[in-house]
Each structure stands twice: as C-alpha cells, then as structure tokens.
Amino acid sequence: MSIDFFTVLLAIFVVLIYIYLNLVRKSILIRSIKRRFFYVLVFGFSSIVLVTTLFSEQTTDQRIRGFLSVLLILSFLLDTKGLSDDRLILGPFDKNGVMYHDIEKMALLLKQKEIRLNYFKNGRRGPMLKFSMPIEDLLSFLSERLNEEAEISILVEEDNESK
C-alpha cells in the first residue's frame, strides 16, 4: 500500500482550501443567499463520485483520491459572497473585494422574500448579490459604511398576482 505523491498533494490542497474558505466565511457579516438548485447540484455530483468510489474496484490510493474529490466538490458549499465590515466580498478568491468607499451608487430591488443588491463603481455595474433579510437592517448596515456621496436607489417589484 503506497500512497502517490500527487495524492498527498491533493490532500494538502483540500485541507488548505477548507481552512481558507472558513477564514473568508468568518469575515462575512451578512451572507448572500444561494439558489437551492446549487445545493442539489453539489450534493448530486458528490454523491455520484462517492458511489463510484465505494462500489468500483480500486487501489487504496485511488480510493483516497475519490474521497478527497468528494471533499473538494463539497467545498463549493463553503463558497460565500456577502458583506464584510469594510467591503463587498464577491467570491472566495476575491482577496480585495470592493471597498464601500469606492461605490458610487447602489440599487436595491425588493422582490417577494429577497433583496437584490447591485452596485456601481467607476461607472460600471458589479455583480448582483441576493439577501433574505429586512430592508431596514440592510439599509442601516450600508448607511454606516458607504461614503456620503453614494446614492442608494430602492426599487420595488410589484406582484402581478394581486391584480
């Protein structure tokens, strides 16, 4: 039973990625929401790899790589976007994020049970973040952090079913 160098390297990578993703996750004060389909997709792929690893004839090294692959796929569930104390974090490997004082305008779209946040920096629109929290809490959080010249627009989507 010998373990290949690349298996050890993959194990080290998996441990480091979990440590890094947990550190990023702890720095986020308000997390954006993900679609449920994403969770189903990640659990589906990881289940397929796990079943394949368990029920196929493999060496110990290949079996360890299979389990590490499952952990690597499940690490996508730790991928978090959201609002930290001093910046917007748009992804796990976005080390700088977008500083609040750089944002010129912010647009909030109120849907049924979610708030969609979009920002503008240097005349360009950034990616959208979705939150499920009261608008008052989000506005108080942003008002403490955005610069005084930043404009916040609130748009309300009307419900078509109420007609």
N, C-alpha and C positions, 0 to 999 in steps of 0.2 A: 504494500500500500504506500505509494509515493504520491505526494501532492505536488503538482506542477507549479512552477514559479508564477505563471500567469493567474492561477487560482488564488495564490497568496496575494498577488497584486490586486485582484478583483475584490478579495475580502477586505483588504486595507481601504480600497476605494469606497466600498459600501459603508464601512464604519465611518470614514471621513465625511461622506455625503450626508449621513444621518446626523452627525454632530453639527455640521454646517447648517443644514436645514432646520434643526431645532434651535440653533442660535438666531437665525433670521426670524423664525416663528415667534421667539420670545420678544424680539424688538418691536413687533407689530402690536399696536394698541387696539386698533379696530380692523378686523379681518373682513375682506370682501367674501361674498358667497360664491360658491361654485355650483354648477348645474349637477343635478342628481345623476344625469346620464354619464358624467365623467367618473363618478364613483363606481357605477355599474361596469363601465368600460375597464377601469383599472382592476377591479376585482375579477372580472371575466378573464382578462389576459393573464393575471397572476394565477388564477385557478387552472387555466389551461396548461401553463408552464409547470405548475405543481403536480398536476395529474400526470403529465408526460414524464416528469422526473421520477415520480413514485412508481409508475407502472411500466416503465421500459427498462430493459436490461442495460445497465450502465456500470462503468467502473466507479469507484468511490470518488475519484477526482471529478468525474462528470456529474455525479450526484450532488457534490458540494457546489459545483458551478450552477446547477439547476436551482438549488435553494438560494444561492446568492442572487441569481437572476430574479427570483420571486421577490426577494427583499428590495432589489433595485427597482422593479416595477411598482411595488408598494410605496416606494419613496415619493412617487408622484402625488400621493395623498398629503404629504407634508408641504408641498409647494404652496406657498401662501402669498397673496397680494394683500395690500391694505395700507392703512395709515399708521405711521410711527410717530414719534414725538416731534421730529423735525423735518420729515419728508414723506412723500408717497413712495411706497415700495411696490414696483410693478412686476416683480418676478423674483425668484430665489437667487438668481445670479446677477441681479441688477444692483451692484455694490454701491452705487452712488444714489440711485433713486432720483426723485425730483424734489428739490428743496421747496418748501412752501413759499419762501420769499421770492422765488423765481416765477411763480404762477401769476399770470396776468388776469385770467378770467376762469371762473369755474361755473359749470352748468350742472344743475341737479334736475333730473327728470323723475317725478314721483309717479310710480306705477302702483298697482294694487297693493302689493305687500313688499315692495322693494324700492330702493332709491338707486338710480343710475347716475354715477358721477363721471363727468368728463371735464378735463381741464385744458387750458390753452397756455402755451409757453412759447415765447418768441413768434407769435402769430400762427403757430401750428397746434393742431389738436392732438392730444395724447390719447392713449387707450382708455377705454371705459372700465370703470370698476362698479360692482354692484354690492349694495349693502342692504341688510334687513334690520333696520333699527329706526327708532323715531327720528323724524326730521329735526326736531328741536335739539336732540343730543348731538347730531352730526353738525348742525349749524353752530352750536356753541363750541364744539371742538375746533372747527375750522376758523371761526372768528378769532380765537385766541392765537392762531398760528399763521394765518395768511397776512401778507403785508396790507397796509391801509389802502393802497390804490387798487387792490384786487377786487374785481366785481364778481358777485355771486348771483347767478340767474336761477330762478326756480320755475320749472315748467311742470304743469300738472296734466297728466294724460286723462282725458275724460273716459268714463266707462261707457261703451256703446250698448251694453246690455240693459242699462237703466232706462232706455227710451221706450 
